[in-house]
């Protein structure tokens, strides 16, 4: 819980009573590798703060291929402010731990803590900037350049996640990725 409170305090101030309210509403969630935090076609039922592990946002294209759009690491908030069914999946790439809030509890926090919405808007703005920086690279780049950019954007992920997910993110086959990695070494 401390990680979430520390994270929120980067974006605004909370007094001890407000921190206690947030703490009372929070629950721990463990998600095993490959399980889904959220599935396409569903409205996100909870707000999650990833404290340990890596998730990916992915979808299936019209050919049925699994496409990884973005990876999300520790200390990131997973929420959908639109409250609409998603076209994407959020899947655990590693075993994950979250601090989660039901949508009802999240709304209660928002209605009780003055300035909470402003804090969360700052969180969302930062996340959007990061998403734009990290979104899957343009296919116009060659595969080696895309891989090198991946390594620059996600320096700690290469040894934590399956190569198949990295290849999906880069838009190449796993064998092509293996060849690229071999040539770079």
C-alpha positions as CSV (number, residue, x, y, z in Angstrom):
1,X,0.0,0.0,0.0
2,X,2.9,2.3,0.7
3,X,4.0,2.2,-2.9
4,X,0.6,3.4,-4.1
5,X,0.4,6.2,-1.5
6,X,4.0,7.3,-2.4
7,X,3.0,7.2,-6.1
8,X,-0.1,9.3,-5.5
9,X,1.8,11.8,-3.4
10,X,4.0,12.7,-6.4
11,X,0.9,14.3,-8.0
12,X,-0.8,16.0,-5.0
13,X,-1.2,16.2,-1.2
14,X,-3.2,13.9,1.0
15,X,-3.6,14.2,4.8
16,X,-3.4,11.2,7.1
17,X,-7.2,10.8,7.3
18,X,-7.4,10.7,3.5
19,X,-4.5,8.2,3.2
20,X,-6.3,6.0,5.8
21,X,-9.5,6.1,3.7
22,X,-7.6,5.1,0.6
23,X,-5.9,2.3,2.5
24,X,-9.2,0.9,3.9
25,X,-10.6,0.7,0.4
26,X,-7.6,-1.1,-1.2
27,X,-7.3,-4.8,-1.6
28,X,-4.4,-7.0,-2.7
29,X,-4.6,-9.0,-5.8
30,X,-2.2,-11.6,-7.1
31,X,-2.4,-12.5,-10.8
32,X,-0.5,-15.5,-12.1
33,X,1.5,-15.3,-15.3
34,X,-0.8,-15.4,-18.4
35,X,-4.0,-14.5,-16.5
36,X,-6.0,-11.5,-17.5
37,X,-6.6,-8.4,-15.5
38,X,-9.1,-7.3,-18.1
39,X,-10.6,-8.9,-21.2
40,X,-11.7,-7.4,-24.5
41,X,-15.5,-6.8,-24.6
42,X,-15.7,-6.1,-20.9
43,X,-15.8,-2.8,-18.9
44,X,-12.9,-2.7,-16.5
45,X,-14.4,-3.7,-13.1
46,X,-11.6,-2.3,-10.9
47,X,-8.8,0.2,-10.7
48,X,-5.4,-1.5,-10.3
49,X,-1.9,-0.3,-9.3
50,X,0.8,-2.7,-10.4
51,X,3.2,-3.2,-7.5
52,X,5.1,-6.2,-8.9
53,X,5.4,-7.8,-12.3
54,X,4.8,-6.9,-15.9
55,X,1.5,-6.8,-17.9
56,X,0.9,-6.2,-21.6
57,X,-2.0,-4.6,-23.4
58,X,-2.8,-6.7,-26.4
59,X,-5.5,-7.5,-29.0
60,X,-6.1,-9.9,-31.8
61,X,-6.0,-8.5,-35.4
62,X,-8.4,-9.6,-38.1
63,X,-6.2,-12.6,-39.0
64,X,-6.4,-13.8,-35.4
65,X,-2.8,-12.8,-34.6
66,X,-1.9,-11.8,-31.1
67,X,-0.5,-8.3,-31.2
68,X,1.2,-6.7,-28.1
69,X,0.6,-2.9,-28.1
70,X,2.4,-1.9,-24.9
71,X,4.1,-3.3,-21.8
72,X,3.4,-1.9,-18.3
73,X,5.8,-2.3,-15.4
74,X,5.6,-1.7,-11.7
75,X,4.3,1.5,-10.3
76,X,1.6,2.2,-12.9
77,X,-2.1,2.7,-12.5
78,X,-4.5,0.7,-14.6
79,X,-7.8,2.4,-15.0
80,X,-10.3,3.2,-17.7
81,X,-11.9,6.6,-17.2
82,X,-14.3,6.0,-20.1
83,X,-16.2,3.2,-18.5
84,X,-16.8,1.5,-21.8
85,X,-16.1,-2.1,-23.0
86,X,-12.5,-2.4,-24.1
87,X,-11.2,-3.8,-27.4
88,X,-8.0,-4.9,-25.7
89,X,-6.8,-7.4,-23.1
90,X,-4.6,-6.7,-20.2
91,X,-2.6,-9.8,-19.5
92,X,0.0,-10.7,-16.9
93,X,3.3,-11.4,-18.6
94,X,4.9,-12.4,-15.3
95,X,3.3,-13.2,-11.9
96,X,1.9,-9.9,-10.8
97,X,0.7,-8.2,-7.6
98,X,-1.7,-5.3,-7.6
99,X,-3.4,-3.0,-5.2
100,X,-7.0,-2.9,-6.5
101,X,-10.1,-0.8,-5.8
102,X,-13.6,-1.7,-6.9
103,X,-15.2,0.9,-9.1
104,X,-17.6,1.7,-6.3
105,X,-14.8,2.2,-3.8
106,X,-12.9,4.3,-6.3
107,X,-15.9,6.5,-6.8
108,X,-16.3,6.9,-3.1
109,X,-12.7,8.0,-2.7
110,X,-13.3,10.5,-5.6
111,X,-16.4,11.8,-3.9
112,X,-14.9,12.1,-0.5
113,X,-11.4,13.4,-1.1
114,X,-11.3,17.0,-2.4
115,X,-8.8,17.2,-5.2
116,X,-8.6,13.4,-5.8
117,X,-9.9,13.9,-9.4
118,X,-7.2,16.5,-10.0
119,X,-4.5,14.1,-8.7
120,X,-5.8,11.3,-10.9
121,X,-5.9,13.6,-14.0
122,X,-2.2,14.3,-13.4
123,X,-1.5,10.6,-13.2
124,X,-3.5,10.0,-16.5
125,X,-1.6,12.8,-18.2
126,X,1.8,11.4,-17.2
127,X,0.6,7.9,-18.4
128,X,-0.5,9.2,-21.7
129,X,2.9,10.8,-22.3
130,X,4.6,7.5,-21.4
131,X,2.2,5.6,-23.6
132,X,3.0,7.8,-26.6
133,X,6.7,7.3,-26.0
134,X,6.4,3.5,-25.6
135,X,3.7,2.6,-28.1
136,X,4.7,-0.1,-30.5
137,X,7.2,1.3,-33.1
138,X,6.3,2.1,-36.6
139,X,6.5,-0.7,-39.1
140,X,8.4,1.6,-41.5
141,X,11.5,1.0,-39.3
142,X,13.6,-2.0,-40.0
143,X,13.3,-4.8,-37.4
144,X,16.8,-4.3,-35.9
145,X,16.1,-0.6,-35.3
146,X,12.7,-1.5,-33.7
147,X,14.5,-4.0,-31.4
148,X,17.2,-1.5,-30.4
149,X,14.5,1.1,-29.6
150,X,12.6,-1.6,-27.6
151,X,15.8,-2.2,-25.6
152,X,16.1,1.6,-25.0
153,X,12.5,2.1,-24.0
154,X,12.2,-1.1,-21.9
155,X,15.8,-1.8,-20.6
156,X,14.7,-4.0,-17.8
157,X,12.1,-6.2,-19.6
158,X,14.1,-8.3,-22.1
159,X,15.0,-10.9,-19.5
160,X,11.7,-10.8,-17.7
161,X,9.2,-11.5,-20.5
162,X,8.9,-14.2,-23.2
163,X,10.5,-13.5,-26.6
164,X,7.2,-14.3,-28.3
165,X,5.7,-11.2,-26.6
166,X,8.6,-9.0,-27.6
167,X,8.4,-10.3,-31.2
168,X,4.6,-9.6,-31.2
169,X,5.3,-6.0,-30.0
170,X,7.9,-5.5,-32.7
171,X,5.7,-7.0,-35.4
172,X,8.2,-9.7,-36.3
173,X,8.4,-13.5,-35.9
174,X,10.2,-15.0,-33.0
175,X,12.8,-16.6,-35.2
176,X,13.6,-13.2,-36.8
177,X,13.9,-11.7,-33.3
178,X,16.4,-14.5,-32.3
179,X,18.4,-13.8,-35.5
180,X,18.5,-10.0,-34.6
181,X,19.5,-10.7,-31.0
182,X,22.3,-13.1,-32.2
183,X,23.7,-10.5,-34.7
184,X,23.7,-7.7,-32.1
185,X,25.8,-9.6,-29.5
